[in-house]
Each structure stands twice: as structure tokens, then as C-alpha cells.
Amino acid sequence: MTQAIKITTEQMRMISLFQNVTGATARDCIEDEKQDRIIFVVNSGKMGLAIGKGGVHIKSLQNILKRNVELVEFDEDPVKFLTNLLNSKLVSEVKINTRLDGSKQAIVMVDPRKKGIVVGREGRNAEKARLLAKRYFNITNVLINSPERATLEM
């Protein structure tokens, strides 16, 4: 259900560098100028190999590229993909709805005490989720919600 993704020559160069440094296969590379980071999407199950012992591969990449490097584990299922992306330990549920205008929206439910962690400083995690959900699954909107505290404190 994923759509075709176009990769520039610069992105191909970075994917090649990523693979040489980590030994893991990257299926995509996104340059996020706004947040000054490069996001690599790695194949399912290859996250440990990509990170390296004690994060050695990520540190090497950051030194070579002189930018922050973030990794996301790919999954064909948009629900699992968003769960992986936003920290599977903190996400309680992901629902994908088709709106009346035909566009798709993902609603991510998290513990209200952990919402700040999931959204990230200045919304960087939420922005990454929106960027990748649109790129891979044509999901135009990602909402991060938390149930009201009253319902949790019974």
C-alpha cells in the first residue's frame, strides 16, 4: 500500500554512505532542513544493526554528515509504522480514518503524562510522523491525543 518514492542523487549518496558505515540497508533518506536532521528509514528488524553497539554507527554518521541523524524502522502496516516512529512503549493505540474528503488521518493515543515526550521538543517527533506518514501512506494528518485524565483516575 506504500506509494512510489522518488530519491534524489544526493539522497542516494547518503543512503550509500549509511550502508557503508552501518552495514544495514536504508530504504529511504529524508533531509529535514527545518529541524536540521537527516532521517533514514531502515528495513524492519535492522534497527540494532543500523544503530551499532552503544550508538557507534549513528555517532559516526553524525560526524561525517555534520547533522543530526535519526532512524525509523519501516513497516508495511501504517499503524505499526507510526507506533515504531513515535516510540512503541508510549503509544497505546493508532487509528486510521478516511475523512469525508477522501484524505486519510491517523489518530495516535498516548498517556497524557507522556504526550510531551511523544510530541518531542518543538514538535519534532510529531513533525517527523506527519512527514513520513504522508510520504509512505498518503496520510495527510497525524493527531497525537491523550484520553482525559478524569477517565484514567478511577
Chimera marker file (.cmm) of the C-alpha trace (Angstrom):
<marker_set name="trace">
<marker id="1" x="0.000" y="0.000" z="0.000" r="1" g="1" b="0" radius="0.5"/>
<marker id="2" x="3.067" y="2.228" z="0.052" r="1" g="1" b="0" radius="0.5"/>
<marker id="3" x="3.481" y="4.631" z="-2.807" r="1" g="1" b="0" radius="0.5"/>
<marker id="4" x="6.449" y="5.099" z="-5.138" r="1" g="1" b="0" radius="0.5"/>
<marker id="5" x="9.089" y="7.365" z="-3.631" r="1" g="1" b="0" radius="0.5"/>
<marker id="6" x="11.493" y="9.433" z="-5.678" r="1" g="1" b="0" radius="0.5"/>
<marker id="7" x="15.027" y="9.732" z="-4.342" r="1" g="1" b="0" radius="0.5"/>
<marker id="8" x="17.469" y="12.426" z="-5.438" r="1" g="1" b="0" radius="0.5"/>
<marker id="9" x="21.127" y="11.783" z="-6.285" r="1" g="1" b="0" radius="0.5"/>
<marker id="10" x="22.145" y="13.455" z="-3.016" r="1" g="1" b="0" radius="0.5"/>
<marker id="11" x="19.818" y="11.131" z="-1.079" r="1" g="1" b="0" radius="0.5"/>
<marker id="12" x="21.253" y="8.129" z="-2.951" r="1" g="1" b="0" radius="0.5"/>
<marker id="13" x="24.740" y="9.265" z="-1.926" r="1" g="1" b="0" radius="0.5"/>
<marker id="14" x="23.668" y="9.494" z="1.726" r="1" g="1" b="0" radius="0.5"/>
<marker id="15" x="21.947" y="6.081" z="1.611" r="1" g="1" b="0" radius="0.5"/>
<marker id="16" x="25.152" y="4.588" z="0.198" r="1" g="1" b="0" radius="0.5"/>
<marker id="17" x="27.204" y="6.248" z="2.943" r="1" g="1" b="0" radius="0.5"/>
<marker id="18" x="24.711" y="5.000" z="5.559" r="1" g="1" b="0" radius="0.5"/>
<marker id="19" x="25.015" y="1.436" z="4.265" r="1" g="1" b="0" radius="0.5"/>
<marker id="20" x="28.826" y="1.587" z="4.205" r="1" g="1" b="0" radius="0.5"/>
<marker id="21" x="29.011" y="2.911" z="7.786" r="1" g="1" b="0" radius="0.5"/>
<marker id="22" x="26.297" y="0.736" z="9.381" r="1" g="1" b="0" radius="0.5"/>
<marker id="23" x="26.090" y="-2.402" z="7.261" r="1" g="1" b="0" radius="0.5"/>
<marker id="24" x="22.288" y="-2.032" z="7.356" r="1" g="1" b="0" radius="0.5"/>
<marker id="25" x="20.107" y="-1.313" z="4.346" r="1" g="1" b="0" radius="0.5"/>
<marker id="26" x="18.308" y="2.025" z="4.303" r="1" g="1" b="0" radius="0.5"/>
<marker id="27" x="15.210" y="2.147" z="2.142" r="1" g="1" b="0" radius="0.5"/>
<marker id="28" x="14.877" y="5.917" z="2.261" r="1" g="1" b="0" radius="0.5"/>
<marker id="29" x="16.583" y="9.116" z="3.339" r="1" g="1" b="0" radius="0.5"/>
<marker id="30" x="14.795" y="12.381" z="4.106" r="1" g="1" b="0" radius="0.5"/>
<marker id="31" x="16.562" y="15.675" z="4.612" r="1" g="1" b="0" radius="0.5"/>
<marker id="32" x="14.570" y="17.742" z="7.076" r="1" g="1" b="0" radius="0.5"/>
<marker id="33" x="16.040" y="21.230" z="6.659" r="1" g="1" b="0" radius="0.5"/>
<marker id="34" x="13.587" y="22.772" z="9.123" r="1" g="1" b="0" radius="0.5"/>
<marker id="35" x="14.806" y="20.617" z="12.006" r="1" g="1" b="0" radius="0.5"/>
<marker id="36" x="18.374" y="20.284" z="10.622" r="1" g="1" b="0" radius="0.5"/>
<marker id="37" x="18.349" y="16.490" z="10.578" r="1" g="1" b="0" radius="0.5"/>
<marker id="38" x="18.569" y="13.556" z="8.229" r="1" g="1" b="0" radius="0.5"/>
<marker id="39" x="16.065" y="10.752" z="8.731" r="1" g="1" b="0" radius="0.5"/>
<marker id="40" x="16.961" y="7.291" z="7.465" r="1" g="1" b="0" radius="0.5"/>
<marker id="41" x="14.233" y="4.670" z="7.112" r="1" g="1" b="0" radius="0.5"/>
<marker id="42" x="15.685" y="1.201" z="7.738" r="1" g="1" b="0" radius="0.5"/>
<marker id="43" x="14.145" y="-2.134" z="6.876" r="1" g="1" b="0" radius="0.5"/>
<marker id="44" x="12.187" y="-3.960" z="9.535" r="1" g="1" b="0" radius="0.5"/>
<marker id="45" x="14.397" y="-5.797" z="12.035" r="1" g="1" b="0" radius="0.5"/>
<marker id="46" x="17.595" y="-3.925" z="11.058" r="1" g="1" b="0" radius="0.5"/>
<marker id="47" x="17.413" y="-1.154" z="13.668" r="1" g="1" b="0" radius="0.5"/>
<marker id="48" x="20.007" y="-2.703" z="16.024" r="1" g="1" b="0" radius="0.5"/>
<marker id="49" x="22.490" y="-3.215" z="13.197" r="1" g="1" b="0" radius="0.5"/>
<marker id="50" x="21.932" y="0.368" z="11.992" r="1" g="1" b="0" radius="0.5"/>
<marker id="51" x="22.456" y="1.894" z="15.456" r="1" g="1" b="0" radius="0.5"/>
<marker id="52" x="25.518" y="-0.182" z="16.277" r="1" g="1" b="0" radius="0.5"/>
<marker id="53" x="26.873" y="-1.102" z="19.705" r="1" g="1" b="0" radius="0.5"/>
<marker id="54" x="26.436" y="1.898" z="22.006" r="1" g="1" b="0" radius="0.5"/>
<marker id="55" x="25.209" y="4.002" z="19.061" r="1" g="1" b="0" radius="0.5"/>
<marker id="56" x="28.629" y="3.928" z="17.383" r="1" g="1" b="0" radius="0.5"/>
<marker id="57" x="27.227" y="3.923" z="13.821" r="1" g="1" b="0" radius="0.5"/>
<marker id="58" x="24.909" y="6.876" z="14.457" r="1" g="1" b="0" radius="0.5"/>
<marker id="59" x="27.732" y="8.888" z="16.041" r="1" g="1" b="0" radius="0.5"/>
<marker id="60" x="30.000" y="8.163" z="13.050" r="1" g="1" b="0" radius="0.5"/>
<marker id="61" x="27.295" y="9.242" z="10.595" r="1" g="1" b="0" radius="0.5"/>
<marker id="62" x="26.633" y="12.444" z="12.535" r="1" g="1" b="0" radius="0.5"/>
<marker id="63" x="30.358" y="13.279" z="12.480" r="1" g="1" b="0" radius="0.5"/>
<marker id="64" x="30.628" y="12.628" z="8.739" r="1" g="1" b="0" radius="0.5"/>
<marker id="65" x="27.403" y="14.440" z="7.766" r="1" g="1" b="0" radius="0.5"/>
<marker id="66" x="27.724" y="17.216" z="10.383" r="1" g="1" b="0" radius="0.5"/>
<marker id="67" x="23.983" y="16.933" z="11.091" r="1" g="1" b="0" radius="0.5"/>
<marker id="68" x="21.676" y="15.057" z="13.436" r="1" g="1" b="0" radius="0.5"/>
<marker id="69" x="20.793" y="11.586" z="12.218" r="1" g="1" b="0" radius="0.5"/>
<marker id="70" x="17.531" y="9.876" z="13.164" r="1" g="1" b="0" radius="0.5"/>
<marker id="71" x="16.401" y="6.363" z="12.343" r="1" g="1" b="0" radius="0.5"/>
<marker id="72" x="12.946" y="4.971" z="11.780" r="1" g="1" b="0" radius="0.5"/>
<marker id="73" x="12.106" y="1.297" z="11.356" r="1" g="1" b="0" radius="0.5"/>
<marker id="74" x="9.861" y="0.666" z="8.359" r="1" g="1" b="0" radius="0.5"/>
<marker id="75" x="6.713" y="-1.443" z="8.428" r="1" g="1" b="0" radius="0.5"/>
<marker id="76" x="4.185" y="-2.109" z="5.636" r="1" g="1" b="0" radius="0.5"/>
<marker id="77" x="1.365" y="-1.604" z="8.156" r="1" g="1" b="0" radius="0.5"/>
<marker id="78" x="0.798" y="2.148" z="8.733" r="1" g="1" b="0" radius="0.5"/>
<marker id="79" x="-0.359" y="1.503" z="12.325" r="1" g="1" b="0" radius="0.5"/>
<marker id="80" x="2.850" y="-0.377" z="13.220" r="1" g="1" b="0" radius="0.5"/>
<marker id="81" x="4.948" y="2.146" z="11.288" r="1" g="1" b="0" radius="0.5"/>
<marker id="82" x="3.550" y="5.086" z="13.281" r="1" g="1" b="0" radius="0.5"/>
<marker id="83" x="3.856" y="3.120" z="16.528" r="1" g="1" b="0" radius="0.5"/>
<marker id="84" x="7.562" y="2.414" z="15.800" r="1" g="1" b="0" radius="0.5"/>
<marker id="85" x="8.111" y="6.010" z="14.766" r="1" g="1" b="0" radius="0.5"/>
<marker id="86" x="6.612" y="7.587" z="17.895" r="1" g="1" b="0" radius="0.5"/>
<marker id="87" x="8.016" y="5.124" z="20.483" r="1" g="1" b="0" radius="0.5"/>
<marker id="88" x="6.073" y="1.880" z="20.784" r="1" g="1" b="0" radius="0.5"/>
<marker id="89" x="6.365" y="1.930" z="24.605" r="1" g="1" b="0" radius="0.5"/>
<marker id="90" x="4.418" y="5.193" z="24.845" r="1" g="1" b="0" radius="0.5"/>
<marker id="91" x="1.759" y="4.737" z="22.140" r="1" g="1" b="0" radius="0.5"/>
<marker id="92" x="-1.351" y="2.934" z="23.355" r="1" g="1" b="0" radius="0.5"/>
<marker id="93" x="-3.342" y="2.918" z="20.100" r="1" g="1" b="0" radius="0.5"/>
<marker id="94" x="-3.282" y="4.180" z="16.498" r="1" g="1" b="0" radius="0.5"/>
<marker id="95" x="-6.465" y="4.570" z="14.446" r="1" g="1" b="0" radius="0.5"/>
<marker id="96" x="-6.505" y="5.440" z="10.769" r="1" g="1" b="0" radius="0.5"/>
<marker id="97" x="-9.661" y="7.089" z="9.473" r="1" g="1" b="0" radius="0.5"/>
<marker id="98" x="-10.701" y="8.150" z="5.996" r="1" g="1" b="0" radius="0.5"/>
<marker id="99" x="-12.267" y="11.598" z="6.156" r="1" g="1" b="0" radius="0.5"/>
<marker id="100" x="-15.248" y="12.763" z="4.109" r="1" g="1" b="0" radius="0.5"/>
<marker id="101" x="-12.998" y="14.457" z="1.545" r="1" g="1" b="0" radius="0.5"/>
<marker id="102" x="-11.200" y="11.132" z="0.970" r="1" g="1" b="0" radius="0.5"/>
<marker id="103" x="-7.996" y="12.091" z="2.790" r="1" g="1" b="0" radius="0.5"/>
<marker id="104" x="-6.593" y="9.815" z="5.488" r="1" g="1" b="0" radius="0.5"/>
<marker id="105" x="-5.907" y="10.804" z="9.077" r="1" g="1" b="0" radius="0.5"/>
<marker id="106" x="-4.087" y="8.949" z="11.838" r="1" g="1" b="0" radius="0.5"/>
<marker id="107" x="-5.075" y="9.416" z="15.470" r="1" g="1" b="0" radius="0.5"/>
<marker id="108" x="-2.375" y="8.344" z="17.918" r="1" g="1" b="0" radius="0.5"/>
<marker id="109" x="-3.442" y="7.797" z="21.524" r="1" g="1" b="0" radius="0.5"/>
<marker id="110" x="-0.839" y="8.264" z="24.279" r="1" g="1" b="0" radius="0.5"/>
<marker id="111" x="-0.764" y="8.548" z="28.054" r="1" g="1" b="0" radius="0.5"/>
<marker id="112" x="-1.388" y="12.229" z="28.955" r="1" g="1" b="0" radius="0.5"/>
<marker id="113" x="1.715" y="12.228" z="31.176" r="1" g="1" b="0" radius="0.5"/>
<marker id="114" x="3.869" y="11.070" z="28.253" r="1" g="1" b="0" radius="0.5"/>
<marker id="115" x="2.381" y="13.240" z="25.498" r="1" g="1" b="0" radius="0.5"/>
<marker id="116" x="5.237" y="15.764" z="25.650" r="1" g="1" b="0" radius="0.5"/>
<marker id="117" x="7.808" y="13.019" z="25.102" r="1" g="1" b="0" radius="0.5"/>
<marker id="118" x="5.877" y="11.596" z="22.140" r="1" g="1" b="0" radius="0.5"/>
<marker id="119" x="5.385" y="15.020" z="20.503" r="1" g="1" b="0" radius="0.5"/>
<marker id="120" x="9.038" y="15.915" z="21.116" r="1" g="1" b="0" radius="0.5"/>
<marker id="121" x="10.810" y="19.210" z="21.700" r="1" g="1" b="0" radius="0.5"/>
<marker id="122" x="9.244" y="21.864" z="19.458" r="1" g="1" b="0" radius="0.5"/>
<marker id="123" x="7.050" y="19.112" z="17.963" r="1" g="1" b="0" radius="0.5"/>
<marker id="124" x="9.948" y="17.455" z="16.131" r="1" g="1" b="0" radius="0.5"/>
<marker id="125" x="8.647" y="13.877" z="16.595" r="1" g="1" b="0" radius="0.5"/>
<marker id="126" x="5.133" y="14.860" z="15.558" r="1" g="1" b="0" radius="0.5"/>
<marker id="127" x="6.564" y="16.633" z="12.506" r="1" g="1" b="0" radius="0.5"/>
<marker id="128" x="8.603" y="13.528" z="11.597" r="1" g="1" b="0" radius="0.5"/>
<marker id="129" x="5.457" y="11.377" z="11.915" r="1" g="1" b="0" radius="0.5"/>
<marker id="130" x="3.498" y="13.717" z="9.627" r="1" g="1" b="0" radius="0.5"/>
<marker id="131" x="6.289" y="13.847" z="7.063" r="1" g="1" b="0" radius="0.5"/>
<marker id="132" x="6.753" y="10.072" z="6.860" r="1" g="1" b="0" radius="0.5"/>
<marker id="133" x="3.053" y="9.125" z="7.121" r="1" g="1" b="0" radius="0.5"/>
<marker id="134" x="2.350" y="11.359" z="4.131" r="1" g="1" b="0" radius="0.5"/>
<marker id="135" x="5.375" y="10.103" z="2.192" r="1" g="1" b="0" radius="0.5"/>
<marker id="136" x="4.619" y="6.401" z="2.658" r="1" g="1" b="0" radius="0.5"/>
<marker id="137" x="0.899" y="6.015" z="3.243" r="1" g="1" b="0" radius="0.5"/>
<marker id="138" x="-0.615" y="9.277" z="1.948" r="1" g="1" b="0" radius="0.5"/>
<marker id="139" x="-1.899" y="10.044" z="5.450" r="1" g="1" b="0" radius="0.5"/>
<marker id="140" x="-2.365" y="13.810" z="5.386" r="1" g="1" b="0" radius="0.5"/>
<marker id="141" x="-2.838" y="14.422" z="9.100" r="1" g="1" b="0" radius="0.5"/>
<marker id="142" x="-1.429" y="12.854" z="12.274" r="1" g="1" b="0" radius="0.5"/>
<marker id="143" x="-3.105" y="13.826" z="15.545" r="1" g="1" b="0" radius="0.5"/>
<marker id="144" x="-1.484" y="12.943" z="18.859" r="1" g="1" b="0" radius="0.5"/>
<marker id="145" x="-4.181" y="12.743" z="21.521" r="1" g="1" b="0" radius="0.5"/>
<marker id="146" x="-4.409" y="11.566" z="25.059" r="1" g="1" b="0" radius="0.5"/>
<marker id="147" x="-7.506" y="10.428" z="26.930" r="1" g="1" b="0" radius="0.5"/>
<marker id="148" x="-8.740" y="12.866" z="29.556" r="1" g="1" b="0" radius="0.5"/>
<marker id="149" x="-7.138" y="12.462" z="32.959" r="1" g="1" b="0" radius="0.5"/>
<marker id="150" x="-10.553" y="12.045" z="34.612" r="1" g="1" b="0" radius="0.5"/>
<marker id="151" x="-11.089" y="8.752" z="32.775" r="1" g="1" b="0" radius="0.5"/>
<marker id="152" x="-7.685" y="7.470" z="33.891" r="1" g="1" b="0" radius="0.5"/>
<marker id="153" x="-8.092" y="8.271" z="37.597" r="1" g="1" b="0" radius="0.5"/>
<marker id="154" x="-10.879" y="5.907" z="38.591" r="1" g="1" b="0" radius="0.5"/>
<link id1="1" id2="2" r="1" g="1" b="0" radius="0.2"/>
<link id1="2" id2="3" r="1" g="1" b="0" radius="0.2"/>
<link id1="3" id2="4" r="1" g="1" b="0" radius="0.2"/>
<link id1="4" id2="5" r="1" g="1" b="0" radius="0.2"/>
<link id1="5" id2="6" r="1" g="1" b="0" radius="0.2"/>
<link id1="6" id2="7" r="1" g="1" b="0" radius="0.2"/>
<link id1="7" id2="8" r="1" g="1" b="0" radius="0.2"/>
<link id1="8" id2="9" r="1" g="1" b="0" radius="0.2"/>
<link id1="9" id2="10" r="1" g="1" b="0" radius="0.2"/>
<link id1="10" id2="11" r="1" g="1" b="0" radius="0.2"/>
<link id1="11" id2="12" r="1" g="1" b="0" radius="0.2"/>
<link id1="12" id2="13" r="1" g="1" b="0" radius="0.2"/>
<link id1="13" id2="14" r="1" g="1" b="0" radius="0.2"/>
<link id1="14" id2="15" r="1" g="1" b="0" radius="0.2"/>
<link id1="15" id2="16" r="1" g="1" b="0" radius="0.2"/>
<link id1="16" id2="17" r="1" g="1" b="0" radius="0.2"/>
<link id1="17" id2="18" r="1" g="1" b="0" radius="0.2"/>
<link id1="18" id2="19" r="1" g="1" b="0" radius="0.2"/>
<link id1="19" id2="20" r="1" g="1" b="0" radius="0.2"/>
<link id1="20" id2="21" r="1" g="1" b="0" radius="0.2"/>
<link id1="21" id2="22" r="1" g="1" b="0" radius="0.2"/>
<link id1="22" id2="23" r="1" g="1" b="0" radius="0.2"/>
<link id1="23" id2="24" r="1" g="1" b="0" radius="0.2"/>
<link id1="24" id2="25" r="1" g="1" b="0" radius="0.2"/>
<link id1="25" id2="26" r="1" g="1" b="0" radius="0.2"/>
<link id1="26" id2="27" r="1" g="1" b="0" radius="0.2"/>
<link id1="27" id2="28" r="1" g="1" b="0" radius="0.2"/>
<link id1="28" id2="29" r="1" g="1" b="0" radius="0.2"/>
<link id1="29" id2="30" r="1" g="1" b="0" radius="0.2"/>
<link id1="30" id2="31" r="1" g="1" b="0" radius="0.2"/>
<link id1="31" id2="32" r="1" g="1" b="0" radius="0.2"/>
<link id1="32" id2="33" r="1" g="1" b="0" radius="0.2"/>
<link id1="33" id2="34" r="1" g="1" b="0" radius="0.2"/>
<link id1="34" id2="35" r="1" g="1" b="0" radius="0.2"/>
<link id1="35" id2="36" r="1" g="1" b="0" radius="0.2"/>
<link id1="36" id2="37" r="1" g="1" b="0" radius="0.2"/>
<link id1="37" id2="38" r="1" g="1" b="0" radius="0.2"/>
<link id1="38" id2="39" r="1" g="1" b="0" radius="0.2"/>
<link id1="39" id2="40" r="1" g="1" b="0" radius="0.2"/>
<link id1="40" id2="41" r="1" g="1" b="0" radius="0.2"/>
<link id1="41" id2="42" r="1" g="1" b="0" radius="0.2"/>
<link id1="42" id2="43" r="1" g="1" b="0" radius="0.2"/>
<link id1="43" id2="44" r="1" g="1" b="0" radius="0.2"/>
<link id1="44" id2="45" r="1" g="1" b="0" radius="0.2"/>
<link id1="45" id2="46" r="1" g="1" b="0" radius="0.2"/>
<link id1="46" id2="47" r="1" g="1" b="0" radius="0.2"/>
<link id1="47" id2="48" r="1" g="1" b="0" radius="0.2"/>
<link id1="48" id2="49" r="1" g="1" b="0" radius="0.2"/>
<link id1="49" id2="50" r="1" g="1" b="0" radius="0.2"/>
<link id1="50" id2="51" r="1" g="1" b="0" radius="0.2"/>
<link id1="51" id2="52" r="1" g="1" b="0" radius="0.2"/>
<link id1="52" id2="53" r="1" g="1" b="0" radius="0.2"/>
<link id1="53" id2="54" r="1" g="1" b="0" radius="0.2"/>
<link id1="54" id2="55" r="1" g="1" b="0" radius="0.2"/>
<link id1="55" id2="56" r="1" g="1" b="0" radius="0.2"/>
<link id1="56" id2="57" r="1" g="1" b="0" radius="0.2"/>
<link id1="57" id2="58" r="1" g="1" b="0" radius="0.2"/>
<link id1="58" id2="59" r="1" g="1" b="0" radius="0.2"/>
<link id1="59" id2="60" r="1" g="1" b="0" radius="0.2"/>
<link id1="60" id2="61" r="1" g="1" b="0" radius="0.2"/>
<link id1="61" id2="62" r="1" g="1" b="0" radius="0.2"/>
<link id1="62" id2="63" r="1" g="1" b="0" radius="0.2"/>
<link id1="63" id2="64" r="1" g="1" b="0" radius="0.2"/>
<link id1="64" id2="65" r="1" g="1" b="0" radius="0.2"/>
<link id1="65" id2="66" r="1" g="1" b="0" radius="0.2"/>
<link id1="66" id2="67" r="1" g="1" b="0" radius="0.2"/>
<link id1="67" id2="68" r="1" g="1" b="0" radius="0.2"/>
<link id1="68" id2="69" r="1" g="1" b="0" radius="0.2"/>
<link id1="69" id2="70" r="1" g="1" b="0" radius="0.2"/>
<link id1="70" id2="71" r="1" g="1" b="0" radius="0.2"/>
<link id1="71" id2="72" r="1" g="1" b="0" radius="0.2"/>
<link id1="72" id2="73" r="1" g="1" b="0" radius="0.2"/>
<link id1="73" id2="74" r="1" g="1" b="0" radius="0.2"/>
<link id1="74" id2="75" r="1" g="1" b="0" radius="0.2"/>
<link id1="75" id2="76" r="1" g="1" b="0" radius="0.2"/>
<link id1="76" id2="77" r="1" g="1" b="0" radius="0.2"/>
<link id1="77" id2="78" r="1" g="1" b="0" radius="0.2"/>
<link id1="78" id2="79" r="1" g="1" b="0" radius="0.2"/>
<link id1="79" id2="80" r="1" g="1" b="0" radius="0.2"/>
<link id1="80" id2="81" r="1" g="1" b="0" radius="0.2"/>
<link id1="81" id2="82" r="1" g="1" b="0" radius="0.2"/>
<link id1="82" id2="83" r="1" g="1" b="0" radius="0.2"/>
<link id1="83" id2="84" r="1" g="1" b="0" radius="0.2"/>
<link id1="84" id2="85" r="1" g="1" b="0" radius="0.2"/>
<link id1="85" id2="86" r="1" g="1" b="0" radius="0.2"/>
<link id1="86" id2="87" r="1" g="1" b="0" radius="0.2"/>
<link id1="87" id2="88" r="1" g="1" b="0" radius="0.2"/>
<link id1="88" id2="89" r="1" g="1" b="0" radius="0.2"/>
<link id1="89" id2="90" r="1" g="1" b="0" radius="0.2"/>
<link id1="90" id2="91" r="1" g="1" b="0" radius="0.2"/>
<link id1="91" id2="92" r="1" g="1" b="0" radius="0.2"/>
<link id1="92" id2="93" r="1" g="1" b="0" radius="0.2"/>
<link id1="93" id2="94" r="1" g="1" b="0" radius="0.2"/>
<link id1="94" id2="95" r="1" g="1" b="0" radius="0.2"/>
<link id1="95" id2="96" r="1" g="1" b="0" radius="0.2"/>
<link id1="96" id2="97" r="1" g="1" b="0" radius="0.2"/>
<link id1="97" id2="98" r="1" g="1" b="0" radius="0.2"/>
<link id1="98" id2="99" r="1" g="1" b="0" radius="0.2"/>
<link id1="99" id2="100" r="1" g="1" b="0" radius="0.2"/>
<link id1="100" id2="101" r="1" g="1" b="0" radius="0.2"/>
<link id1="101" id2="102" r="1" g="1" b="0" radius="0.2"/>
<link id1="102" id2="103" r="1" g="1" b="0" radius="0.2"/>
<link id1="103" id2="104" r="1" g="1" b="0" radius="0.2"/>
<link id1="104" id2="105" r="1" g="1" b="0" radius="0.2"/>
<link id1="105" id2="106" r="1" g="1" b="0" radius="0.2"/>
<link id1="106" id2="107" r="1" g="1" b="0" radius="0.2"/>
<link id1="107" id2="108" r="1" g="1" b="0" radius="0.2"/>
<link id1="108" id2="109" r="1" g="1" b="0" radius="0.2"/>
<link id1="109" id2="110" r="1" g="1" b="0" radius="0.2"/>
<link id1="110" id2="111" r="1" g="1" b="0" radius="0.2"/>
<link id1="111" id2="112" r="1" g="1" b="0" radius="0.2"/>
<link id1="112" id2="113" r="1" g="1" b="0" radius="0.2"/>
<link id1="113" id2="114" r="1" g="1" b="0" radius="0.2"/>
<link id1="114" id2="115" r="1" g="1" b="0" radius="0.2"/>
<link id1="115" id2="116" r="1" g="1" b="0" radius="0.2"/>
<link id1="116" id2="117" r="1" g="1" b="0" radius="0.2"/>
<link id1="117" id2="118" r="1" g="1" b="0" radius="0.2"/>
<link id1="118" id2="119" r="1" g="1" b="0" radius="0.2"/>
<link id1="119" id2="120" r="1" g="1" b="0" radius="0.2"/>
<link id1="120" id2="121" r="1" g="1" b="0" radius="0.2"/>
<link id1="121" id2="122" r="1" g="1" b="0" radius="0.2"/>
<link id1="122" id2="123" r="1" g="1" b="0" radius="0.2"/>
<link id1="123" id2="124" r="1" g="1" b="0" radius="0.2"/>
<link id1="124" id2="125" r="1" g="1" b="0" radius="0.2"/>
<link id1="125" id2="126" r="1" g="1" b="0" radius="0.2"/>
<link id1="126" id2="127" r="1" g="1" b="0" radius="0.2"/>
<link id1="127" id2="128" r="1" g="1" b="0" radius="0.2"/>
<link id1="128" id2="129" r="1" g="1" b="0" radius="0.2"/>
<link id1="129" id2="130" r="1" g="1" b="0" radius="0.2"/>
<link id1="130" id2="131" r="1" g="1" b="0" radius="0.2"/>
<link id1="131" id2="132" r="1" g="1" b="0" radius="0.2"/>
<link id1="132" id2="133" r="1" g="1" b="0" radius="0.2"/>
<link id1="133" id2="134" r="1" g="1" b="0" radius="0.2"/>
<link id1="134" id2="135" r="1" g="1" b="0" radius="0.2"/>
<link id1="135" id2="136" r="1" g="1" b="0" radius="0.2"/>
<link id1="136" id2="137" r="1" g="1" b="0" radius="0.2"/>
<link id1="137" id2="138" r="1" g="1" b="0" radius="0.2"/>
<link id1="138" id2="139" r="1" g="1" b="0" radius="0.2"/>
<link id1="139" id2="140" r="1" g="1" b="0" radius="0.2"/>
<link id1="140" id2="141" r="1" g="1" b="0" radius="0.2"/>
<link id1="141" id2="142" r="1" g="1" b="0" radius="0.2"/>
<link id1="142" id2="143" r="1" g="1" b="0" radius="0.2"/>
<link id1="143" id2="144" r="1" g="1" b="0" radius="0.2"/>
<link id1="144" id2="145" r="1" g="1" b="0" radius="0.2"/>
<link id1="145" id2="146" r="1" g="1" b="0" radius="0.2"/>
<link id1="146" id2="147" r="1" g="1" b="0" radius="0.2"/>
<link id1="147" id2="148" r="1" g="1" b="0" radius="0.2"/>
<link id1="148" id2="149" r="1" g="1" b="0" radius="0.2"/>
<link id1="149" id2="150" r="1" g="1" b="0" radius="0.2"/>
<link id1="150" id2="151" r="1" g="1" b="0" radius="0.2"/>
<link id1="151" id2="152" r="1" g="1" b="0" radius="0.2"/>
<link id1="152" id2="153" r="1" g="1" b="0" radius="0.2"/>
<link id1="153" id2="154" r="1" g="1" b="0" radius="0.2"/>
</marker_set>
